[in-house]
Amino acid sequence: MLRADRWIIIALVSLCAWCASARAGAPIVFAWNPLTSQPGLSPMAMMYCTDAPTVAMGKIAAVFPRLAQQQRSLMLSGCMGGQSPVFSAGTLKSIVENGPAYQAEQRYLQLIFTQMKLRGYVPARIVLDLEGGLTTWTLKPANGLLSTVMIPVYNDSASLRKLPASLQQYTPFDFDNGTNNRAATIAWNAWQGNLVSQTLRQTVSVTASQVFGANIPATNYGDMLPSFTVYDLNNWPVSGAAVGTESSPPMYLAVEGNRYSGMQKDVRWNRLIDALNYARSCIRNGPVVPWLGFPSYAGDSDLHGGVPWLWRQQVLHLNAMGITQYLYFNPAPSVLPSDDAYASQVFRSIQTVTPAPAVNLPAIPLDADSVTTGNITTKYTDFIANLPGGAGAILK
């Protein structure tokens, strides 16, 4: 005969909507929206680094108790800007000379992590969303001339010496235009990417390890450790940098940017190819925990212009690569109830695999007629057949 407390445990397990995603062989999907309730989607506990500690702990306490340990993820938004503006054009010269001033942010997170530990809220994963940093796109002033913010750095010998040789060869005006513009931009963004990753590692990962007594996996949005060159939506090569050993590429099937100008096939098809290339390139260098948009998402300018059928194909290919954890972008009110329901159905229909050939997958050329990963093949003709409106709905 079962003891009463064992009956209570069994009842609680049967009522847990999220237990399906914790079963053996099922992918773990961490969902952006803390109110996510679909089975197979584990809501993140999302806090801002501007939150008062009591507010932050309230957000965490509203999510963590209803999840199994391996499903608990902490989303830190506004990090590096919450307690003080760590990265900004106004502090660029100081950052170059002395490094980022992250200490206030570190003290804040130490307090939050300590309170979490006292309550038994140990995260299985920490998710970061710092997308700006010191990229040339972020630093560009209102007049559009990056030289405006670069001159104080390049005209000071002490600052210039702190830059790597790859950047010392340029002048401030190379960042505005001219033959050296692209090379200078790529070099700068590679340098700042590593700097941002190192700062997040020290501020978040090291602090979490010290407080929890264990290494908590942490990724920042866009972390990538590519083994072959991949490109963003505007045809710029993606620099390799990550907080830890995992890559977390943004694999939204968005139709923005100029990357696919002049291509023969639908923009959404070529975006699928690029997204899968992100995973193929990075998986050779370590685990991949990709960001996926909700099924109908096609970018901020076209929230529901996506093709859910194509989204499902993406998941099937990623699963065939051996990817077992996903970050699912489903913010309210943008996401439709049907999006979460469809995502839940897709993720619960697959069993994770770890195929050995995954690390040897080659880059897929744009405009390819088909894509094959393991036993999954997706043809362009099938994509056209599954377009709402058929071939007449092709986007170029």
C-alpha positions as CSV (number, residue, x, y, z in Angstrom):
1,M,0.0,0.0,0.0
2,L,1.3,3.4,-0.9
3,R,1.8,6.0,1.9
4,A,-0.4,9.1,1.8
5,D,2.6,11.4,1.0
6,R,3.5,9.2,-2.0
7,W,-0.1,9.6,-3.3
8,I,0.3,13.4,-3.0
9,I,3.5,13.3,-5.0
10,I,1.9,11.2,-7.7
11,A,-1.1,13.6,-7.9
12,L,1.1,16.6,-8.1
13,V,3.1,15.0,-10.9
14,S,0.0,14.2,-12.9
15,L,-1.3,17.8,-12.6
16,C,2.0,19.3,-13.8
17,A,1.5,20.6,-17.4
18,W,5.2,20.9,-17.9
19,C,6.2,17.4,-16.9
20,A,5.8,16.2,-20.5
21,S,8.9,18.2,-21.5
22,A,11.0,16.6,-18.7
23,R,10.5,13.0,-19.9
24,A,13.5,11.1,-21.1
25,G,14.3,11.9,-24.7
26,A,12.2,15.1,-24.9
27,P,13.8,18.5,-25.8
28,I,13.8,21.1,-23.1
29,V,12.2,24.3,-24.4
30,F,12.7,27.5,-22.3
31,A,9.9,30.0,-23.2
32,W,10.4,33.7,-23.0
33,N,6.9,34.4,-21.7
34,P,6.7,33.6,-18.0
35,L,2.9,33.0,-18.4
36,T,3.4,30.2,-20.9
37,S,1.2,27.3,-20.0
38,Q,1.4,24.9,-23.0
39,P,2.8,21.5,-22.2
40,G,6.4,21.0,-23.4
41,L,7.2,24.8,-23.0
42,S,8.9,25.7,-19.8
43,P,8.4,29.4,-18.9
44,M,11.5,31.5,-18.0
45,A,11.6,33.5,-14.8
46,M,12.3,36.9,-16.4
47,M,13.7,39.8,-14.3
48,Y,15.3,43.1,-15.2
49,C,18.6,44.2,-13.7
50,T,16.7,47.4,-12.8
51,D,14.3,45.5,-10.6
52,A,14.4,46.0,-6.8
53,P,15.6,42.7,-5.2
54,T,12.1,42.1,-3.8
55,V,10.5,42.5,-7.2
56,A,13.1,40.3,-8.8
57,M,12.5,37.5,-6.3
58,G,8.8,37.8,-6.7
59,K,9.1,37.1,-10.4
60,I,11.3,34.1,-9.8
61,A,9.1,32.8,-7.1
62,A,6.1,33.0,-9.4
63,V,7.7,30.6,-11.9
64,F,10.4,28.3,-10.4
65,P,8.2,26.3,-7.9
66,R,6.0,24.9,-10.7
67,L,9.0,23.6,-12.7
68,A,11.3,20.6,-12.4
69,Q,14.9,21.5,-11.7
70,Q,16.1,21.0,-15.3
71,Q,13.4,23.3,-16.6
72,R,14.3,26.3,-14.5
73,S,15.9,29.1,-16.4
74,L,16.6,32.7,-15.3
75,M,16.3,35.4,-17.9
76,L,18.3,38.5,-17.1
77,S,17.2,41.4,-19.2
78,G,18.8,44.9,-19.1
79,C,22.0,43.4,-17.8
80,M,25.0,45.8,-18.1
81,G,22.6,48.7,-18.1
82,G,20.6,48.0,-15.0
83,Q,22.8,49.3,-12.1
84,S,24.9,51.5,-14.3
85,P,25.5,52.0,-18.1
86,V,28.4,49.6,-18.5
87,F,28.6,50.0,-22.3
88,S,27.9,53.3,-23.9
89,A,29.5,55.8,-26.3
90,G,30.0,58.2,-23.5
91,T,32.3,55.8,-21.6
92,L,34.0,54.3,-24.6
93,K,37.4,55.9,-24.0
94,S,37.4,54.8,-20.3
95,I,36.3,51.3,-21.3
96,V,39.2,51.0,-23.8
97,E,41.7,52.2,-21.2
98,N,40.4,50.6,-18.0
99,G,37.9,47.9,-19.0
100,P,34.1,47.9,-18.4
101,A,33.0,49.0,-14.9
102,Y,30.7,46.1,-14.1
103,Q,31.2,46.0,-10.4
104,A,27.8,47.5,-9.5
105,E,26.0,45.0,-11.7
106,Q,28.1,42.1,-10.1
107,R,27.1,43.2,-6.6
108,Y,23.5,43.3,-7.5
109,L,23.5,39.8,-9.1
110,Q,25.4,38.4,-6.1
111,L,22.6,39.6,-3.9
112,I,19.9,38.1,-6.2
113,F,21.8,34.8,-6.5
114,T,22.3,34.6,-2.8
115,Q,18.6,35.0,-2.1
116,M,17.7,32.5,-4.8
117,K,20.1,29.9,-3.2
118,L,18.5,30.5,0.3
119,R,15.1,29.7,-1.2
120,G,16.3,26.6,-3.1
121,Y,15.9,28.4,-6.5
122,V,18.9,27.1,-8.3
123,P,18.6,27.7,-12.1
124,A,19.5,25.1,-14.6
125,R,20.3,27.8,-17.1
126,I,20.9,31.6,-17.2
127,V,19.8,33.4,-20.3
128,L,21.1,36.9,-21.2
129,D,19.8,39.4,-23.7
130,L,22.5,42.0,-24.2
131,E,22.3,42.8,-27.9
132,G,24.0,46.2,-28.1
133,G,27.3,46.2,-26.4
134,L,29.8,48.4,-28.3
135,T,29.0,47.4,-31.9
136,T,29.4,50.0,-34.6
137,W,25.6,49.9,-35.0
138,T,25.1,50.8,-31.3
139,L,27.8,53.5,-31.1
140,K,26.8,55.4,-34.2
141,P,25.8,58.9,-33.2
142,A,22.9,61.0,-34.6
143,N,25.1,62.5,-37.3
144,G,25.9,59.0,-38.6
145,L,29.6,59.5,-38.4
146,L,31.4,57.0,-36.2
147,S,34.5,59.0,-36.3
148,T,32.8,61.3,-33.8
149,V,33.1,58.7,-31.1
150,M,36.3,57.1,-32.3
151,I,38.5,60.3,-32.4
152,P,38.8,60.5,-28.6
153,V,40.1,56.9,-28.6
154,Y,42.4,57.0,-31.6
155,N,43.8,60.5,-30.9
156,D,45.0,59.5,-27.4
157,S,48.2,57.4,-27.4
158,A,47.3,55.7,-24.1
159,S,43.9,54.5,-25.4
160,L,45.3,53.5,-28.8
161,R,47.9,51.3,-27.2
162,K,45.1,49.3,-25.4
163,L,43.5,48.4,-28.7
164,P,44.6,45.2,-30.4
165,A,46.9,45.5,-33.5
166,S,44.0,44.5,-35.6
167,L,42.4,47.9,-34.8
168,Q,45.5,50.1,-34.4
169,Q,46.1,50.1,-38.1
170,Y,42.9,52.1,-38.8
171,T,42.0,55.8,-38.3
172,P,38.7,57.1,-36.9
173,F,37.6,58.1,-40.4
174,D,37.9,54.5,-41.7
175,F,34.7,53.8,-39.7
176,D,32.8,56.4,-41.7
177,N,33.5,55.3,-45.3
178,G,36.3,54.5,-47.7
179,T,38.1,51.4,-48.8
180,N,38.9,50.3,-45.2
181,N,35.4,50.8,-43.9
182,R,34.2,47.1,-44.1
183,A,37.5,45.7,-42.7
184,A,37.6,48.3,-39.9
185,T,34.0,47.6,-39.0
186,I,34.5,43.8,-38.9
187,A,37.6,44.1,-36.8
188,W,35.9,46.5,-34.3
189,N,32.8,44.3,-33.9
190,A,35.0,41.2,-33.3
191,W,37.0,43.0,-30.6
192,Q,33.9,44.4,-28.8
193,G,32.1,41.0,-29.1
194,N,34.9,39.3,-27.1
195,L,35.0,42.2,-24.6
196,V,31.3,42.0,-24.0
197,S,31.4,38.2,-23.6
198,Q,34.3,38.4,-21.2
199,T,32.5,41.0,-19.1
200,L,29.3,39.0,-19.0
201,R,31.3,35.9,-18.0
202,Q,32.9,37.7,-15.1
203,T,29.7,39.5,-14.0
204,V,27.2,36.6,-14.3
205,S,28.9,33.2,-14.8
206,V,31.7,33.6,-12.2
207,T,29.3,35.2,-9.7
208,A,26.7,32.4,-10.2
209,S,29.4,29.8,-9.8
210,Q,30.7,31.4,-6.5
211,V,27.2,31.7,-5.0
212,F,25.6,28.4,-6.1
213,G,28.8,26.3,-5.9
214,A,28.2,24.9,-9.4
215,N,28.8,26.0,-13.0
216,I,25.4,27.3,-14.3
217,P,25.3,27.3,-18.1
218,A,24.9,30.9,-19.4
219,T,24.4,32.2,-22.9
220,N,23.8,35.7,-24.3
221,Y,21.5,36.3,-27.3
222,G,23.6,35.9,-30.4
223,D,26.5,34.0,-28.8
224,M,28.2,32.1,-31.7
225,L,31.4,30.1,-32.0
226,P,31.3,29.4,-35.8
227,S,33.6,27.0,-37.5
228,F,32.8,28.4,-41.0
229,T,31.7,31.9,-41.9
230,V,28.1,32.8,-41.5
231,Y,26.3,36.1,-42.1
232,D,23.7,38.3,-40.5
233,L,20.6,39.7,-42.1
234,N,22.5,42.6,-43.7
235,N,25.3,40.3,-45.1
236,W,27.9,41.1,-42.4
237,P,30.1,38.1,-41.3
238,V,29.2,37.1,-37.7
239,S,32.1,37.4,-35.3
240,G,32.8,34.5,-32.9
241,A,32.3,35.2,-29.2
242,A,30.4,33.5,-26.4
243,V,29.9,33.8,-22.6
244,G,30.7,30.1,-22.2
245,T,31.2,27.1,-24.4
246,E,27.7,27.1,-25.9
247,S,26.5,29.0,-28.9
248,S,23.0,30.6,-28.9
249,P,22.4,31.9,-32.4
250,P,19.2,33.8,-33.3
251,M,17.4,31.6,-35.7
252,Y,14.3,33.6,-36.3
253,L,12.9,33.1,-39.8
254,A,12.8,36.9,-40.3
255,V,12.6,38.6,-43.7
256,E,14.3,41.8,-42.8
257,G,17.7,43.1,-44.1
258,N,19.4,43.0,-47.5
259,R,21.2,39.6,-47.2
260,Y,19.0,37.9,-49.8
261,S,18.8,40.7,-52.4
262,G,19.2,39.2,-55.9
263,M,18.4,35.6,-54.8
264,Q,16.2,33.5,-56.9
265,K,14.2,31.7,-54.2
266,D,11.8,33.0,-51.6
267,V,13.4,35.1,-48.8
268,R,12.0,32.8,-46.1
269,W,13.5,29.8,-47.7
270,N,17.0,31.4,-47.8
271,R,16.6,32.6,-44.3
272,L,16.0,29.0,-43.2
273,I,19.2,28.0,-45.0
274,D,21.2,30.7,-43.2
275,A,19.6,29.8,-39.8
276,L,20.5,26.1,-40.2
277,N,24.0,27.1,-41.3
278,Y,24.4,29.0,-37.9
279,A,23.7,25.7,-36.1
280,R,25.8,23.6,-38.5
281,S,28.8,26.0,-38.2
282,C,28.6,26.3,-34.4
283,I,27.9,22.7,-33.4
284,R,31.4,21.7,-34.5
285,N,32.7,23.9,-31.7
286,G,30.4,23.0,-28.9
287,P,26.7,22.7,-27.8
288,V,24.1,24.9,-29.5
289,V,21.1,26.3,-27.7
290,P,19.3,28.3,-30.4
291,W,16.8,31.1,-30.2
292,L,13.7,30.3,-32.2
293,G,10.9,32.7,-32.9
294,F,7.2,31.7,-32.6
295,P,5.9,29.8,-35.6
296,S,4.3,32.7,-37.4
297,Y,7.0,35.2,-36.6
298,A,8.7,36.9,-39.6
299,G,10.4,39.8,-37.9
300,D,9.2,42.9,-35.9
301,S,8.0,44.5,-39.1
302,D,5.9,41.5,-40.1
303,L,4.9,39.7,-36.9
304,H,2.7,37.0,-38.4
305,G,4.0,36.7,-42.0
306,G,5.9,33.5,-41.2
307,V,5.1,30.0,-42.4
308,P,4.5,27.6,-39.5
309,W,5.2,24.6,-41.7
310,L,8.7,26.0,-42.4
311,W,9.3,26.6,-38.7
312,R,8.5,22.9,-38.0
313,Q,11.0,21.9,-40.7
314,Q,13.6,24.0,-38.9
315,V,12.9,22.2,-35.6
316,L,13.2,18.8,-37.3
317,H,16.5,19.7,-38.8
318,L,17.9,21.0,-35.5
319,N,16.7,17.9,-33.7
320,A,18.4,15.8,-36.3
321,M,21.7,17.6,-35.5
322,G,21.3,16.4,-31.9
323,I,20.2,19.8,-30.4
324,T,18.3,19.1,-27.2
325,Q,17.6,22.5,-25.7
326,Y,15.9,25.6,-27.2
327,L,15.1,29.2,-26.3
328,Y,11.7,30.1,-27.5
329,F,10.8,33.7,-28.2
330,N,7.0,34.1,-27.5
331,P,6.4,37.6,-26.1
332,A,2.9,38.7,-25.2
333,P,0.9,40.1,-26.9
334,S,2.7,39.4,-30.1
335,V,2.5,35.7,-30.0
336,L,-0.8,34.1,-30.9
337,P,-2.3,31.3,-28.8
338,S,-2.2,29.2,-31.9
339,D,1.6,29.7,-32.1
340,D,2.3,28.3,-28.7
341,A,-0.2,25.4,-29.3
342,Y,1.6,24.6,-32.5
343,A,5.1,24.9,-31.0
344,S,4.0,22.6,-28.1
345,Q,2.7,20.0,-30.6
346,V,5.9,20.1,-32.6
347,F,8.2,19.8,-29.7
348,R,6.2,17.1,-28.0
349,S,6.1,15.0,-31.2
350,I,9.9,14.6,-31.4
351,Q,12.4,12.6,-29.5
352,T,15.9,14.0,-29.2
353,V,18.8,12.2,-31.0
354,T,22.5,12.6,-31.0
355,P,23.7,11.6,-34.4
356,A,27.5,11.4,-34.8
357,P,27.6,12.9,-38.4
358,A,26.0,16.2,-37.1
359,V,29.4,17.8,-36.5
360,N,30.5,17.2,-40.1
361,L,27.5,18.9,-41.8
362,P,28.7,21.3,-44.5
363,A,27.4,24.8,-45.2
364,I,24.2,24.9,-47.3
365,P,24.4,27.3,-50.3
366,L,21.7,29.9,-50.6
367,D,19.0,29.1,-53.2
368,A,19.6,25.3,-52.7
369,D,16.8,23.2,-54.0
370,S,16.7,21.0,-50.9
371,V,18.2,20.6,-47.4
372,T,19.1,17.3,-45.8
373,T,20.1,16.7,-42.2
374,G,20.3,13.0,-41.3
375,N,17.0,11.4,-42.3
376,I,15.2,14.8,-42.6
377,T,14.9,16.3,-46.1
378,T,13.1,19.5,-46.9
379,K,12.5,20.5,-50.6
380,Y,11.9,24.0,-51.9
381,T,8.9,22.6,-53.9
382,D,7.4,21.4,-50.7
383,F,7.9,24.8,-49.1
384,I,6.0,26.4,-52.1
385,A,3.2,23.9,-51.7
386,N,2.8,24.7,-48.1
387,L,2.8,28.5,-48.5
388,P,-0.5,30.2,-47.7
389,G,-1.6,31.3,-51.1
390,G,0.8,29.0,-52.9
391,A,3.4,30.1,-55.4
392,G,1.7,33.5,-55.7
393,A,2.8,34.4,-52.2
394,I,6.6,34.1,-52.8
395,L,8.7,36.9,-51.3
396,K,11.8,38.2,-53.0
